[in-house]
Amino acid sequence: MALVRRALHSGDGASRVRALGLDFPNPIGLAAGFDKDAVGYEALGALGFGFIEVGTLTAEPQPGNPTPRLFRLPGDRALINRMGFNNHGSADAVARLQRPHETIVGVNIGKTKVVPEEEAIGDYVASAKRVGPLADYVVVNVSSPNTAGLRDLQATEKLRPLLSAVREALNEVSPARRVPLLVKIAPDLADEDVDAIAELALDLGLDGIIATNTTIRREGLTSDAAEVRRCGAGGLSGPPLHERSLDVLKRLRGRVGDRLVLISVGGIETAEQAWERIEAGATLVQIYTAFVYEGPLLPSRLARGVAELKQKGTVP
Ligand SMILES: Cc1cc2nc3c(=O)[nH]c(=O)nc-3n(C[C@H](O)[C@H](O)[C@H](O)COP(=O)(O)O)c2cc1C
């Protein structure tokens, strides 16, 4: 693995990013949902990613939705998924997250399906307490479309107590090291709701926002409508998300100035697009769907490409 890491990480320092109190080797991350159970983050990190976000982990283990639950729309280089947070639970992941790790690891937490909404905070707090001491940053995921009611937690009257409780739990379990806390939002929020979450994040002293998760919309697709219908319910990812994800990023950066870290995700496929996000205010970016279509050489290609664009100071 060390050989792969040496070959695929440029190591020249040109693409380093200092954020969240961490020193990222490059700004290209793997988005949540690929390494749900934190089994492969060191190997994935060796491929050239600057950081890996594991999870979504829930407090209780759960199987997720029945298969088939993941579909390709190759004509759009997109995916539709309704995985439903299949994972072995946050307690199970703890053993594999033991520090120190060579790869920067964010841990994304969500709500166990069978836990009713009134008990959601306790479910998130249980996971936060387990993973907090081991995570380089923690993400509260309130934006996946495949757990009923989850996205309702984005309403500020629900989000405020949830994020406050998770912040407190992290302080409690990691008093010596302040664990950065971010919230991941959906692209389907109305602009006013994006603004409200930005204000809330500032108010609560959060460290950042990840925008965006998958969309329940089916716009911007060239695939045959019947093919899209056959996939059924779920979150759409890949290029059809690009425009809205970029819009949400610009809106957020406009609202928060330089006070928050913004991680931009949704439809990024090329170094030029990653650089466009950085120019638009992203501190870091993440990919998922393009990695599925392009394969293991994509992260190092993107990292190198972004470093070159940065050195040239190219405006996209
Ligand atoms: C199969 C699949 C599973 C995902 N699982 C999660 C998850 O567990 N938690 C989460 O926050 N996002 C999850 N996502 C969303 C991605 O992290 C990302 O936000 C989204 O796919 C947009 O990026 P992309 O267009 O580069 O794929 C998942 C996406 C896919 C395609």
PDBQT file of the ligand as one rigid body, heavy atoms in Angstrom, charges set to zero:
ROOT
HETATM    1  C1  LIG A 401     -24.391   4.672  -3.827  1.00  0.00    +0.000 C 
HETATM    2  C2  LIG A 401     -24.323   5.942  -3.047  1.00  0.00    +0.000 A 
HETATM    3  C3  LIG A 401     -24.382   5.899  -1.666  1.00  0.00    +0.000 A 
HETATM    4  C4  LIG A 401     -24.317   7.080  -0.911  1.00  0.00    +0.000 A 
HETATM    5  N1  LIG A 401     -24.355   7.000   0.451  1.00  0.00    +0.000 NA
HETATM    6  C5  LIG A 401     -24.252   8.132   1.171  1.00  0.00    +0.000 A 
HETATM    7  C6  LIG A 401     -24.228   8.071   2.595  1.00  0.00    +0.000 A 
HETATM    8  O1  LIG A 401     -24.281   7.000   3.194  1.00  0.00    +0.000 OA
HETATM    9  N2  LIG A 401     -24.141   9.241   3.268  1.00  0.00    +0.000 N 
HETATM   10  C7  LIG A 401     -24.053  10.461   2.647  1.00  0.00    +0.000 A 
HETATM   11  O2  LIG A 401     -23.952  11.499   3.327  1.00  0.00    +0.000 OA
HETATM   12  N3  LIG A 401     -24.047  10.539   1.294  1.00  0.00    +0.000 NA
HETATM   13  C8  LIG A 401     -24.138   9.417   0.566  1.00  0.00    +0.000 A 
HETATM   14  N4  LIG A 401     -24.122   9.500  -0.809  1.00  0.00    +0.000 N 
HETATM   15  C9  LIG A 401     -24.043  10.830  -1.455  1.00  0.00    +0.000 C 
HETATM   16  C10 LIG A 401     -22.613  11.197  -1.843  1.00  0.00    +0.000 C 
HETATM   17  O3  LIG A 401     -21.802  11.287  -0.701  1.00  0.00    +0.000 OA
HETATM   18  C11 LIG A 401     -22.593  12.550  -2.599  1.00  0.00    +0.000 C 
HETATM   19  O4  LIG A 401     -23.055  13.567  -1.723  1.00  0.00    +0.000 OA
HETATM   20  C12 LIG A 401     -23.472  12.535  -3.847  1.00  0.00    +0.000 C 
HETATM   21  O5  LIG A 401     -23.409  11.300  -4.514  1.00  0.00    +0.000 OA
HETATM   22  C13 LIG A 401     -23.111  13.651  -4.832  1.00  0.00    +0.000 C 
HETATM   23  O6  LIG A 401     -21.792  13.519  -5.318  1.00  0.00    +0.000 OA
HETATM   24  P1  LIG A 401     -21.420  12.843  -6.753  1.00  0.00    +0.000 P 
HETATM   25  O7  LIG A 401     -22.281  13.513  -7.793  1.00  0.00    +0.000 OA
HETATM   26  O8  LIG A 401     -19.956  13.079  -6.931  1.00  0.00    +0.000 OA
HETATM   27  O9  LIG A 401     -21.757  11.394  -6.629  1.00  0.00    +0.000 OA
HETATM   28  C14 LIG A 401     -24.196   8.326  -1.573  1.00  0.00    +0.000 A 
HETATM   29  C15 LIG A 401     -24.123   8.360  -2.976  1.00  0.00    +0.000 A 
HETATM   30  C16 LIG A 401     -24.178   7.202  -3.712  1.00  0.00    +0.000 A 
HETATM   31  C17 LIG A 401     -24.098   7.279  -5.217  1.00  0.00    +0.000 C 
ENDROOT
TORSDOF 0
